Amino acid sequence: MSSTNWSRRAFLRAGGGALGAAAFAFKADALERVMAASQTVANRTPEEVAKDEFYWREIQLAFKLDRTLINLNNGFTSPCARVVLESEFRYMDMINMLPVHYQGMVASNAASLRMKMAAEFGCDPEEIALTRGASEALQIAQNGIDLKPGDEVVTTEQDYPRMLTTWDQRLRREGIKVTRFQFPVPTTGEDLYRRFEKAISPKTKVFHFCHTTNLTAQLFPVQRLSRLARSKGIVTIVDGAHALGQFPFKLRDLECDAYGVSLHKWLMAPIGNGLLYIRKEMIPKFWPLQAAPEQQDNDIRKFEAIGTHPWAIRAALGEALAFHQAIGAERKAARFRYLTLRWANALKVHPRIKILSNIGEPAEVWAVAAVAIEGIDVRSLQKFLMDKYRIVSVSLVGGAPPNSVFDYQALRISPNIYTTLEEIDTFVTAMEDAMKSGVPTAPEPTPSESMQEGQD
C-alpha cells in the first residue's frame, strides 16, 4: 500500500482489528506511514486529532507490543517504535563487523544529532551534551558545580531519589547544607514559587527541582524560579526526565542553568540515551563528571567524556527524534491529555477516589497522573490490577527517599500514544471492581523493596 494513498478504508483493510494488528507486518516504510497519516490530519487541531482513533491506530501499529498486558507504567521507560529498534540493531550489526573501523564512522555521523535535537527543542547545539540518561546528566551538573562547606542547596522532598542521594553524598563528603521542603499534592505554581522564595538564605547557592515530578506529575514554574534564582546569584539545576517529549516547550525559554533528561521515556529512544542542556555562558562553571582537558573548559562536549560510547544506541536516537516529529509534539501532548482525562473523569465521580494530580488544569495534564482509593492499600491495589486484569502500574508509597516525609500513597498511571481506549476503559473497570469488591492484602514488602517503589 503506497503511503501517498493512505486512507481510512485502506487502513482498516490492513489493520483488521486487534488480532490482525498483532500479526500485521510493519515493514521498512513504517516512518513514512506515520508521516502520511499525520499529513491527513494536518488541517485539524491537536485536540481534534487526539480523538481520532483511525489516526492513532496507525500510530499503534508502529510498535511491537505484548497486548496480553496493559502497560500503564510508561513513566518508567517507554517501548521504542519498531523503526527505532530496527535502527539500533542495524547499527549494532554494523559496528560488530569491524568495531575499530565502523564505530568511528557511526560516532562521526551521530554528531549531527546534536544539531537536530537543538533545533527541535529550542537551544544552541553548543548547549547540548548527549548522555546515557537523566541521572548521569543531572549528576554531571550536581557534582560539577563548585560548592564550599556550608553552601546550601534548596530542593524538595519529592525530587527523584537518586538526585537527592547525590546531594546527600556531597553533604557527607564536603559539608554542604541540603535543605528539602515538602509540598502538598496537587498544588500550584505560585505555592511552589513562594516556598522556594521563603527557603532562600545568604548561603543558598543552588535550586534543584523537577520540571514535572516523577511521582504525581506536579508541574513547577521553571522560568519564574530560574529568574528568581538568577536575581539572587543562585544556580538552577532542573530535572526534566519526565518533561521533554511529553509536552512541547523550548529549553532556552526555561531560562535555567542546567537541565537533565531521560530520552528513553517520552521521546521513546532506546534505553541508554539522555540529554544535558547547559546554558552556554554557564558551561565553564561546571566540571565534567569524568576528566577532560583544560582546552575543553568552554566546550559542551567535555560532559560527554565517558570512554567508549554505546554508539549504536546513540545513533538510533535519530530515528526516535524523526518518529516524534512525524507525529508532532502538540498532537502527542493532546493525546496524552485525552487518555488521562478519560480515566480520571470516569473515576473522580466516586467519593473514595482521590486524584493527586492537577487534572482540573488542562494545561498541566499530560500522560502522568496519580490516583488512590480511600481505604485500599496501594500495594495491594497494584497487585490486584496485575493479577486480575494484567494491568502494569507502579505504586507510590511514603518514604521513597531516606527519612522522607512524603506522606501519601497512590498509583502512578502513565499511558502512551500506543495505548488503546479499550485499555483505558479496562483500567476504569478494574478500579471500580476494586472499590466494589475489595482487594486481597498484598504481603508487606521488604525494606529494600519499599525503597524502590515509585522509582524509575
C-alpha positions in Angstrom: 0.0 0.0 0.0 1.6 3.3 -1.0 2.0 5.8 1.7 0.7 8.5 -0.6 -2.6 6.6 -0.9 -3.2 6.2 2.8 -6.9 6.3 3.7 -9.2 5.1 6.4 -10.7 2.4 4.2 -7.3 1.1 3.2 -6.0 1.3 6.8 -9.0 -0.7 8.1 -8.3 -3.4 5.5 -4.6 -3.6 6.6 -5.2 -3.5 10.3 -8.3 -5.7 10.7 -8.9 -5.3 14.5 -6.9 -6.3 17.5 -5.8 -9.8 16.3 -5.0 -8.5 12.8 -3.0 -5.7 14.2 -0.9 -8.1 16.3 0.0 -10.1 13.2 0.4 -7.1 10.9 4.0 -6.8 9.5 5.0 -3.2 9.8 7.8 -3.1 7.2 10.5 -0.6 6.2 8.0 2.1 5.3 6.9 2.5 9.0 8.1 6.1 9.4 6.6 7.1 6.0 3.3 5.6 7.0 3.2 7.7 10.2 4.2 10.8 8.3 1.5 10.1 5.7 -1.1 9.6 8.4 -0.1 12.9 10.0 -0.5 14.7 6.7 -4.1 13.6 6.5 -4.9 15.4 9.8 -2.6 18.4 9.2 -5.5 20.8 8.9 -7.1 19.8 12.2 -6.4 20.9 15.8 -4.3 18.7 18.1 -7.4 18.3 20.3 -9.5 17.1 17.3 -6.7 14.6 16.3 -6.5 13.4 19.9 -10.0 11.8 19.5 -9.4 10.3 16.0 -9.0 6.6 16.7 -8.2 5.9 13.0 -5.2 8.1 13.2 -3.9 6.6 16.5 -4.5 3.1 15.3 -1.9 3.8 12.6 0.5 5.0 15.3 -0.2 1.9 17.5 0.8 -0.3 14.6 4.2 1.3 14.6 5.0 -0.6 17.9 5.7 -4.2 18.6 3.9 -4.9 21.9 2.6 -7.6 24.2 -1.2 -6.8 24.2 -1.8 -9.6 26.8 -0.7 -6.9 29.3 -1.9 -3.3 29.6 1.2 -1.1 30.2 0.2 1.9 32.3 3.7 2.4 33.6 5.3 4.2 30.6 6.8 6.7 33.1 9.5 4.1 33.8 10.6 3.7 30.3 8.7 3.6 27.0 8.9 1.0 24.3 10.7 2.2 21.1 8.8 2.2 17.8 9.8 -0.6 15.5 11.7 1.7 13.2 13.8 2.9 16.2 14.6 -0.7 17.4 15.5 -1.8 13.9 17.8 1.1 13.6 19.5 0.2 16.9 20.0 -3.4 15.7 21.3 -2.2 12.4 24.0 0.0 13.9 24.9 -2.8 16.3 25.4 -5.2 13.4 27.4 -2.6 11.5 29.8 -1.9 14.4 30.2 -5.5 15.3 31.5 -6.3 11.8 34.7 -4.4 12.5 34.4 -2.2 15.6 37.7 -0.3 15.2 36.5 0.9 11.7 32.7 1.2 11.9 32.5 2.6 15.5 34.3 5.7 14.4 32.1 6.1 11.4 28.9 5.8 13.4 30.3 8.2 16.0 31.2 10.7 13.4 27.7 10.6 11.8 26.0 10.7 15.2 27.5 14.1 15.8 24.7 15.5 13.6 22.2 14.6 16.3 23.3 17.5 18.5 22.1 19.9 15.8 18.8 18.1 15.3 18.0 17.9 19.0 18.8 21.6 19.4 16.6 22.6 16.5 13.7 20.5 17.8 13.9 21.5 21.5 15.0 25.2 21.2 18.6 25.8 22.1 22.0 26.2 20.6 23.7 23.0 19.5 26.7 24.0 21.6 24.5 23.8 24.7 23.6 20.1 24.4 25.6 17.1 25.6 24.2 13.7 24.8 24.4 11.4 27.8 23.2 7.9 28.9 20.2 9.1 30.9 18.8 11.8 33.2 20.7 10.5 36.2 24.0 10.9 34.5 23.1 14.2 33.1 22.0 15.6 36.4 24.9 14.2 38.3 27.2 15.9 35.9 25.6 19.2 37.0 25.2 18.3 40.7 28.8 17.1 41.1 30.2 19.6 38.7 29.3 22.8 40.4 31.8 24.2 42.9 30.4 24.4 46.5 32.2 25.1 49.8 31.4 23.7 53.2 28.2 25.5 54.5 26.9 26.4 51.0 23.3 25.5 50.7 21.3 23.6 48.1 17.5 24.0 48.2 15.4 21.2 46.8 12.2 19.3 47.7 11.3 16.0 49.3 9.5 14.9 46.1 12.6 15.1 43.9 14.0 12.0 42.3 15.6 9.7 45.0 18.9 9.3 43.0 19.3 13.0 42.8 18.6 13.5 46.5 21.2 10.8 47.2 23.7 12.7 45.1 23.3 15.9 47.2 23.4 13.9 50.4 26.7 12.4 49.3 28.1 15.9 48.8 26.8 16.8 52.2 28.6 13.9 53.8 31.8 14.4 51.8 32.1 18.2 51.7 29.9 19.6 54.4 27.5 21.4 52.3 23.9 22.0 53.5 20.9 20.4 51.8 17.5 21.9 52.6 14.5 19.9 51.5 10.9 21.1 51.8 7.6 19.3 51.4 4.6 20.5 49.5 1.0 19.3 49.2 -0.2 17.4 46.1 -1.6 18.7 43.9 -0.5 22.3 44.4 0.0 25.5 42.4 3.0 27.1 40.7 2.5 30.1 42.9 2.7 27.9 46.1 5.9 26.3 44.8 7.4 29.7 44.0 6.7 31.1 47.4 8.2 28.0 49.1 11.5 28.4 47.2 11.5 32.1 47.8 11.0 31.6 51.6 13.8 29.0 51.7 16.5 31.3 50.4 19.2 32.1 52.8 22.5 34.0 52.5 24.2 30.6 51.9 21.9 29.4 49.2 23.9 28.6 46.0 21.7 26.1 44.1 18.0 25.5 43.4 17.4 21.9 42.3 13.8 20.9 41.3 11.8 19.0 38.8 10.1 20.4 35.7 7.4 17.8 36.4 7.8 15.2 39.2 8.1 11.5 38.6 5.6 11.0 41.4 2.4 12.9 40.6 3.4 15.0 37.6 3.4 18.2 39.6 4.4 21.0 37.3 6.9 23.6 38.5 7.2 27.2 37.3 10.7 26.7 35.9 11.1 30.1 34.2 9.9 32.1 37.3 12.1 30.1 39.6 15.1 30.5 37.3 14.6 34.3 37.2 14.2 34.4 41.0 17.4 32.3 41.4 19.4 34.4 38.9 18.4 37.6 40.7 20.0 36.2 43.9 23.1 34.7 42.3 21.7 31.1 42.6 22.3 28.4 40.1 19.3 26.4 38.8 19.5 22.6 38.1 16.3 21.2 36.7 15.2 17.5 36.4 13.4 17.3 33.1 13.3 13.5 32.9 9.5 13.4 32.6 9.1 16.6 30.5 11.0 16.5 27.3 8.9 14.7 24.7 5.8 14.6 26.8 4.7 18.2 26.2 6.1 21.0 24.0 8.4 23.7 25.3 11.8 25.2 24.3 14.8 24.7 26.6 16.1 28.3 26.2 12.7 29.7 27.3 13.0 28.0 30.7 16.0 30.2 31.5 17.5 27.6 33.8 21.3 26.9 34.0 21.2 23.1 33.7 18.6 20.6 32.6 18.8 16.8 32.5 16.6 14.4 30.5 15.9 10.7 30.0 15.2 10.3 26.3 14.0 6.7 26.8 10.8 8.0 28.4 8.7 10.3 26.4 10.9 10.6 23.3 10.8 6.8 23.2 14.5 6.5 22.3 16.5 3.3 23.1 17.5 2.9 26.8 20.8 4.5 27.3 20.0 7.9 25.8 19.9 11.1 27.8 20.5 14.8 27.3 22.2 17.5 29.3 21.4 21.1 28.5 23.7 23.8 30.0 23.2 27.4 29.2 26.3 28.4 27.1 27.6 31.1 29.4 27.4 28.6 32.3 29.4 25.8 30.7 32.8 26.9 32.2 31.3 26.9 35.7 30.6 23.1 35.6 33.3 20.4 35.9 32.7 17.2 33.8 31.9 14.0 35.6 34.9 12.4 34.0 38.1 14.3 33.3 38.5 16.4 30.2 41.5 18.5 29.0 41.6 22.2 30.0 41.1 23.4 26.4 37.6 22.0 26.6 36.6 24.1 29.6 34.1 26.1 27.4 33.1 23.1 25.3 29.8 21.3 25.9 31.5 18.1 24.7 33.5 17.8 27.8 30.4 16.4 29.5 30.3 13.5 27.1 33.8 12.2 28.1 32.9 8.7 29.3 35.4 6.5 27.4 33.9 4.0 25.0 30.4 5.1 24.0 27.4 2.8 23.1 27.3 4.3 19.7 24.6 2.1 18.2 22.2 3.2 21.0 23.2 6.8 20.4 22.8 6.7 16.7 19.3 5.2 16.9 18.3 8.4 18.7 18.0 9.9 15.2 15.0 7.6 14.3 13.4 8.3 17.7 13.5 12.0 17.0 12.2 11.5 13.5 9.3 9.4 14.8 8.5 12.1 17.4 8.5 14.8 14.7 6.3 12.7 12.4 3.6 12.7 15.0 4.2 16.2 16.3 4.7 17.4 19.9 1.4 19.1 20.1 -0.5 16.0 18.9 1.3 13.8 21.3 0.5 16.1 24.3 -3.1 16.4 23.2 -3.4 12.6 23.0 -1.8 12.1 26.4 -4.3 14.6 27.9 -7.2 12.9 26.2 -6.3 9.5 27.6 -5.5 10.7 31.1 -8.8 12.7 31.3 -10.7 9.7 30.0 -9.9 7.6 33.1 -9.6 10.5 35.6 -13.0 11.9 34.7 -14.6 8.5 34.8 -13.2 7.8 38.3 -13.4 11.1 40.0 -17.2 10.8 40.4 -16.6 8.2 43.0 -16.3 9.6 46.6 -13.5 7.2 47.5 -11.3 8.2 44.6 -8.5 10.6 45.3 -6.5 12.1 42.4 -3.3 13.7 43.4 -2.5 15.5 40.1 -3.8 18.7 38.6 -6.4 17.3 36.3 -8.5 20.4 36.8 -5.9 22.4 35.0 -5.8 21.2 31.3 -2.5 23.0 30.7 -1.0 20.7 33.3 -2.5 17.4 32.2 -0.4 15.0 30.0 0.5 11.3 30.3 1.2 11.0 34.0 -1.2 11.3 36.9 -1.6 9.7 40.4 -4.7 8.1 41.9 -5.7 6.3 45.1 -8.7 4.6 46.5 -9.6 5.5 50.1 -9.4 2.5 52.4 -7.3 0.3 50.0 -3.6 -0.1 50.4 -1.9 1.0 47.2 0.5 -2.1 47.1 -2.5 -4.4 47.3 -4.3 -2.4 44.6 -1.3 -2.6 42.3 -1.1 -6.4 42.8 -4.9 -6.8 42.2 -4.7 -4.8 39.0 -1.9 -7.1 37.8 -3.3 -10.4 39.0 -6.9 -10.0 37.8 -6.6 -7.5 34.9 -3.0 -7.8 33.8 -2.5 -4.0 34.2 1.0 -2.9 34.8 1.2 0.1 37.1 3.5 1.4 39.9 2.7 2.3 43.5 4.0 5.4 45.2 4.5 4.9 48.9 5.8 7.3 51.5 9.4 7.1 52.4 10.8 6.9 48.8 13.9 8.8 49.8 15.6 8.1 53.2 13.8 9.9 56.0 11.3 11.4 53.7 8.1 13.0 54.9 6.4 12.0 51.7 3.1 11.2 53.4 0.7 9.8 50.8 0.3 6.8 48.6 -1.1 6.4 45.2 -0.8 4.6 41.9 1.0 6.4 39.1 -0.8 5.9 35.8 1.0 6.7 32.6 -0.4 5.6 29.2 1.3 6.3 25.9 0.5 7.0 22.3 0.0 3.3 21.6 -2.5 2.8 24.4 -6.0 2.0 23.2 -9.2 3.3 24.6 -10.2 -0.2 25.5 -7.2 -0.5 27.7 -8.0 2.8 29.4 -11.6 1.7 30.0 -10.4 -1.7 31.4 -8.4 0.3 34.0 -11.5 2.2 34.9 -13.5 -1.1 35.2 -10.7 -2.6 37.3 -10.7 0.4 39.7 -14.5 0.2 40.1 -14.2 -3.5 40.7 -11.7 -2.9 43.5 -13.9 -0.3 45.1 -17.0 -2.6 45.0 -15.4 -5.9 45.9 -12.3 -5.0 47.7 -8.8 -6.4 47.1 -6.7 -9.1 48.8 -4.0 -7.8 51.1 -0.6 -7.9 49.5 2.4 -9.2 51.5 4.5 -6.5 53.3 7.4 -5.5 51.1 11.0 -5.9 52.4 12.7 -2.6 53.3 14.7 -2.7 50.1 11.6 -3.3 48.0 9.8 -0.4 49.8 12.6 1.9 49.0 12.2 1.2 45.3 8.5 1.8 44.9 7.8 4.8 42.7 11.3 5.0 41.4 12.3 4.8 37.8 
